[in-house]
Amino acid sequence: MPESTILHPLPPDLDAQRLPAHVAVIMDGNGRWAQERGLPRILGHQRGVETLKNLLRYCRDWGIGALTAYAFSTENWGRPRVEVEFLMALFEAVLRRELAEMIAEQVRIRFVGDLQSLPATLQGEIQRAMLATQDHDGIQFTVATNYGGRQEIVRACREIAVRVQSGELAPDAIDEELFARHLYTAESGDPDLLIRTSGEMRVSNFLLWQIAYTEIYVTETLWPDFGPEEFHRALLNYQERQRRFGRLRSSS
């Protein structure tokens, strides 16, 4: 990226060579943020969209190549109908409004999850956005929508079982690499850092296979208040860790 287009320089206390290549976020706390202020929950979701837009730009400017956001889980259908309908309409409106800017900034956007269960108009906007940005070489922005980690794993198992049943694939050819190719995230790979806001100490059915060795950062900050300072702290914390992936650190 040309230096002139970088709006947010990397803080000097961050090592550009040790940044995570792929960050994932569980954006928790929108409703609580609104309720604490005596506002409707839907206004928390609107504010959360702005937080995500800002995070995407900081990732881009600081040299992080991929961002995956947990936007709507398979369990979120159990929320009040009015809130779910608002979220679907919000996703659609944001896509329609922001697509031109994402194209200009060379963002490559992908949606993962059971997209066929989403409203038809939202599916249309999703397909339009993915098609329009599929050849971009900027930051890869993945939005998990109607996504569940267990559902993703079951889906991959079914796809592999069909291949085995047809004789295309031998059972002993199934390994971790092959299994990963059948996941929604085959193109983006595993995240290096998972950030969860609002202080909840759980992964909420998000990227269950992919986060086996992901570093996890939990903050009490509610998602709408997760700004660049908090992201900076998360990255500093990440850079203090030693990623061994189950191995002992070399003594040499």
Secondary structure, 3 states (H helix, E strand, C coil): CCHHHCCCCCCCCCCHHHCCCEEEEECCCHHHHHHHCCCCHHHHHHHHHHHHHHHHHHHHHCCCCEEEEEEEEHHHHHCCHHHHHHHHHHHHHHHHHHHHHHHHCCCEEEEECCHHHCCHHHHHHHHHHHHHHCCCCCCEEEEEEEECHHHHHHHHHHHHHHHHHCCCCCHHHCCHHHHHHCCCCCCCCCCCEEEECCCCCCCCCCCCCCCCCCEEEECCCCHHHCCHHHHHHHHHHHHCCCCCCCCCCCCC
